[in-house]
Amino acid sequence: MKYLFLISTILLFFSCQKEEIQPNGEVLPPQPIITVIDSTEQAPNLEGQTWVITGYRVGEIGNMISVYDTLKFTTLTQYTYNGNQSPYSFYSTASAYSLTLNFTPYGNLSGSIYQGNLNTGRIDGLKFTDITFGSGNQTNYYLWIKRI
């Protein structure tokens, strides 16, 4: 019995945890974990890049129509389409990047591009949908674009 009491006392003593107490008697809150994001891990962006639409097709069937429309991404949210400034959005999704080009001659076009497209500087026939407010038909355009 004596040994059981001694063992219980020792276990009780070692199972206690020290609390950090501030001068006014309050328990300190847990300290936040600070992480540093390496600049190499940040999401890519289009700022400062120039791309050219070299062709498009309306719908899934038909021939590509050749064009030479210049897209200059001047900031993280603004670009020029053949010199006309407009807003755009570019952000990461689960498996790709979503690019929305506002106020193009074809409407507000939104589509997905992939890391391989950014690496090679080529977009070959990817689908972009006209998402212009009030446009009920949601026309699909397939675009050929290259970075210059």
C-alpha positions as CSV (number, residue, x, y, z in Angstrom):
1,M,0.0,0.0,0.0
2,K,2.9,2.3,0.9
3,Y,4.5,1.7,-2.5
4,L,1.2,2.3,-4.4
5,F,0.9,5.7,-2.7
6,L,4.5,6.5,-3.5
7,I,4.1,5.6,-7.2
8,S,0.8,7.5,-7.4
9,T,2.5,10.6,-6.0
10,I,5.4,10.4,-8.4
11,L,3.1,9.9,-11.4
12,L,1.0,12.8,-10.3
13,F,4.0,15.0,-9.8
14,F,5.4,14.2,-13.3
15,S,2.0,14.6,-15.1
16,C,1.6,18.2,-14.1
17,Q,2.5,20.9,-16.7
18,K,4.0,24.2,-16.0
19,E,1.9,27.2,-17.0
20,E,3.5,30.4,-18.2
21,I,2.0,33.1,-16.1
22,Q,2.2,36.8,-16.9
23,P,2.8,39.4,-14.2
24,N,-1.0,40.1,-13.9
25,G,-1.7,36.4,-13.3
26,E,-3.2,35.5,-16.7
27,V,-2.2,32.4,-18.6
28,L,-0.2,33.2,-21.8
29,P,-2.1,32.3,-25.0
30,P,-0.4,29.8,-27.4
31,Q,2.1,31.5,-29.6
32,P,1.4,31.5,-33.4
33,I,3.5,29.4,-35.7
34,I,5.2,31.7,-38.2
35,T,5.9,30.3,-41.6
36,V,8.0,32.1,-44.3
37,I,6.8,31.6,-47.9
38,D,9.8,31.1,-50.2
39,S,9.4,33.3,-53.3
40,T,9.9,30.3,-55.5
41,E,6.7,28.8,-54.2
42,Q,4.5,31.7,-55.0
43,A,1.8,31.3,-57.7
44,P,2.9,32.5,-61.2
45,N,1.4,35.6,-62.6
46,L,1.2,37.2,-66.1
47,E,2.4,40.7,-65.1
48,G,4.9,42.1,-67.5
49,Q,4.3,39.4,-70.2
50,T,3.1,39.9,-73.7
51,W,1.1,37.2,-75.5
52,V,-0.4,37.1,-79.0
53,I,-3.6,35.5,-80.1
54,T,-2.7,33.9,-83.4
55,G,-6.0,32.2,-84.1
56,Y,-9.4,31.3,-82.8
57,R,-12.3,29.0,-83.7
58,V,-16.0,29.6,-82.7
59,G,-17.5,26.3,-81.4
60,E,-16.1,22.8,-81.5
61,I,-16.2,22.3,-85.2
62,G,-14.7,24.5,-88.0
63,N,-11.5,26.0,-89.2
64,M,-9.2,28.2,-87.2
65,I,-9.4,31.9,-88.1
66,S,-6.0,33.5,-88.1
67,V,-5.6,36.8,-86.2
68,Y,-2.7,38.7,-84.6
69,D,-4.1,40.3,-81.4
70,T,-1.7,41.5,-78.8
71,L,-2.3,41.0,-75.0
72,K,0.1,42.9,-72.7
73,F,-0.4,42.1,-69.1
74,T,0.7,45.4,-67.5
75,T,-0.2,44.7,-63.8
76,L,-1.7,41.8,-61.8
77,T,-5.2,43.0,-62.8
78,Q,-4.9,45.1,-65.9
79,Y,-4.0,44.2,-69.5
80,T,-4.2,45.8,-72.9
81,Y,-5.9,44.1,-75.9
82,N,-4.4,45.7,-79.0
83,G,-3.8,48.8,-76.9
84,N,-7.2,49.0,-75.2
85,Q,-6.8,48.7,-71.4
86,S,-9.1,46.3,-69.6
87,P,-9.2,44.3,-66.4
88,Y,-8.4,40.6,-66.2
89,S,-8.2,37.9,-63.6
90,F,-5.7,35.1,-63.2
91,Y,-5.7,32.7,-60.3
92,S,-4.9,29.1,-59.4
93,T,-7.6,26.4,-59.2
94,A,-7.4,22.8,-58.1
95,S,-5.8,21.5,-61.4
96,A,-5.1,24.6,-63.6
97,Y,-5.2,28.4,-63.7
98,S,-8.3,30.3,-64.5
99,L,-7.8,33.2,-66.9
100,T,-10.6,35.7,-67.6
101,L,-10.1,38.4,-70.2
102,N,-12.7,41.2,-70.0
103,F,-13.9,43.4,-72.9
104,T,-12.3,41.5,-75.8
105,P,-14.0,41.7,-79.2
106,Y,-15.5,38.3,-78.4
107,G,-16.9,39.3,-75.0
108,N,-15.6,38.5,-71.5
109,L,-13.7,35.2,-72.1
110,S,-12.9,32.8,-69.4
111,G,-11.0,29.5,-69.6
112,S,-8.4,27.3,-68.0
113,I,-4.8,27.2,-68.8
114,Y,-2.2,24.7,-67.4
115,Q,1.3,24.9,-66.0
116,G,2.6,23.4,-69.2
117,N,1.1,26.3,-71.2
118,L,2.9,28.8,-68.9
119,N,6.2,26.8,-69.2
120,T,6.1,26.6,-73.0
121,G,4.5,29.9,-73.7
122,R,1.9,28.2,-75.9
123,I,-1.8,27.7,-75.7
124,D,-3.1,25.5,-78.5
125,G,-6.8,25.4,-79.0
126,L,-8.0,25.7,-75.4
127,K,-11.6,26.5,-74.8
128,F,-12.6,29.9,-73.5
129,T,-16.3,30.7,-72.8
130,D,-18.0,34.0,-73.3
131,I,-19.3,34.8,-69.8
132,T,-20.5,38.3,-70.6
133,F,-23.4,39.3,-68.3
134,G,-26.7,39.1,-70.2
135,S,-25.2,36.8,-72.9
136,G,-27.4,33.8,-72.8
137,N,-25.6,31.7,-75.4
138,Q,-22.2,31.3,-73.7
139,T,-20.4,30.8,-76.9
140,N,-17.2,28.8,-76.7
141,Y,-14.1,30.1,-78.4
142,Y,-11.0,27.9,-78.9
143,L,-7.9,30.1,-78.8
144,W,-4.3,29.7,-80.0
145,I,-2.0,32.0,-78.1
146,K,1.7,32.3,-77.8
147,R,4.0,34.3,-75.5
148,I,6.4,36.7,-77.2
